[in-house]
Amino acid sequence: MKCPAFIPALALLFPLAATLRAAEDGPALLDKVIQFPGSYAQVCDVCTAPPDLPYRAYQLSGFAGASFSKANLAAMKANRETLVKAIRARLLEIDLVKKAAEPKQDPAPEESFDGEDTGCDPKVLNPLLLEIILTLQATEVLPELLVLESKLVAGIAKAKDDAKADPPRVSGWFVAEERESYDENEPQAKRDRRTQLFQSRVAQRDLVILMGRLLREKSYAPYLTTSLEKAYVKGIKKEAQELGIADYQPGKPLPKNKQHLELSLDPVSKVPVDAYTSIAIPYSRESRDEVRAAAEKWIKEKG
C-alpha cells in the first residue's frame, strides 16, 4: 500500500518539532543533570589538599562519587547548542552569596553503589557544572568563566582581609585541609567559615584548571607556552620515568606489573601517562594570570 504524498512531509516535521522542543529545554536540562546526575559510587577516601592548595593538573575535584549516567551524557551531547547557551547564562547568574539548597535524592538513579544518590544545587557554583562544560568542550563559555573566576577571587580576598565578611559560597567541593588540627572549643560558626573559605579556594583552582584544559585540548599555542602547562609536562615526564613507562607504545602489551595502569600518550606532549595521573603544581597569581591571558586571546581570535 502506498502512503499519501503528504506523509513524508509530516515525517520531516517531527525531527524539527523535537529540535524546537530541545531548544526550549536548555535551562531545564542543565538543572536536571546537575541535580540528578544519574550515576553514583561510594567514596570511602576523603580527598585532602595542603593549605596552599596547588593545582591538580589537569583534573577537576570530583563531587563525592557522582557522575553523569549514559542517558544524561547522551542528552547533553544531543542538546549541546541549547545547553551551552543555558550554561553561559547560568555562569553569570550564579550568586556567590546564596547558600546551597539541600540536595534532593535521585528518584531513579541509573547506577548506585551504596552511595548518596544526590547531585548539587544547580543554582550555586558546583563541580558538576564544570564537568558539563568539560564534557561538551564548551570553549564558548570562556568569557563567562573569566567573569565568574574574577568574582570568586575578589570574594576570597575580601573574606581573607575582613573577618566579618562571608567567604564565597560554593557547593559540592569536599576537600579537607591536610594536617588541619581540630579544636573542640572552636565555635562552630568559625569552623564553618574556615571550611567555606577553603572550599571556595578549591573551586577557584578548578575554574583555572578548567579554562586551561579547554584550551589545552584545542592545542592552543598561546596556552601551551604557559608555566602551568610546562610544569605539567615536566611532571608527567618525571612520573613516566618513575613508573617505568617512558617507553610505552600504544598497542604493545604491558608487563604484568604495569597491567593495572590505564596508559595512553598525552595528546600534546606525546608522553605516556596514566588515566588517573594528577600532577600537583604550586599555585601562583602569575600562573593564574597567564591562563586568563591565553583565554582572553582565544576569545578575541574566535570572535
Number of C-alpha atoms within 10 A of each C-alpha: 3 4 7 8 8 8 10 10 10 10 10 10 12 11 11 11 11 10 15 11 11 19 17 13 16 21 18 12 19 22 19 17 24 25 21 29 25 26 24 26 16 14 15 9 7 10 15 13 18 12 13 13 19 16 24 21 24 19 15 24 20 18 21 22 18 26 22 23 18 14 13 20 18 12 15 22 13 13 17 18 15 19 27 23 15 20 22 18 14 20 21 13 14 15 17 20 13 13 14 18 12 11 17 14 13 17 10 11 15 17 17 16 12 10 16 18 26 24 31 28 23 23 23 23 27 22 23 27 21 20 19 21 22 17 14 16 17 18 21 16 18 21 17 17 22 20 12 21 19 14 16 22 16 14 20 22 15 16 18 15 9 11 11 10 14 18 27 28 23 28 25 22 25 17 20 17 17 13 10 9 7 8 8 7 6 9 9 10 9 11 12 11 19 15 17 19 21 24 23 23 22 23 27 22 22 23 21 22 21 24 24 25 22 21 22 18 12 12 13 15 12 16 26 19 13 19 16 25 21 13 16 20 20 14 17 21 18 13 19 17 12 10 12 11 20 16 9 17 14 10 7 7 10 15 9 7 7 13 10 10 14 11 19 16 15 14 12 13 14 11 20 22 23 18 12 10 16 17 19 16 17 13 15 13 7 12 16 19 13 19 27 22 16 21 24 15 14 19 15 9 8 9 7
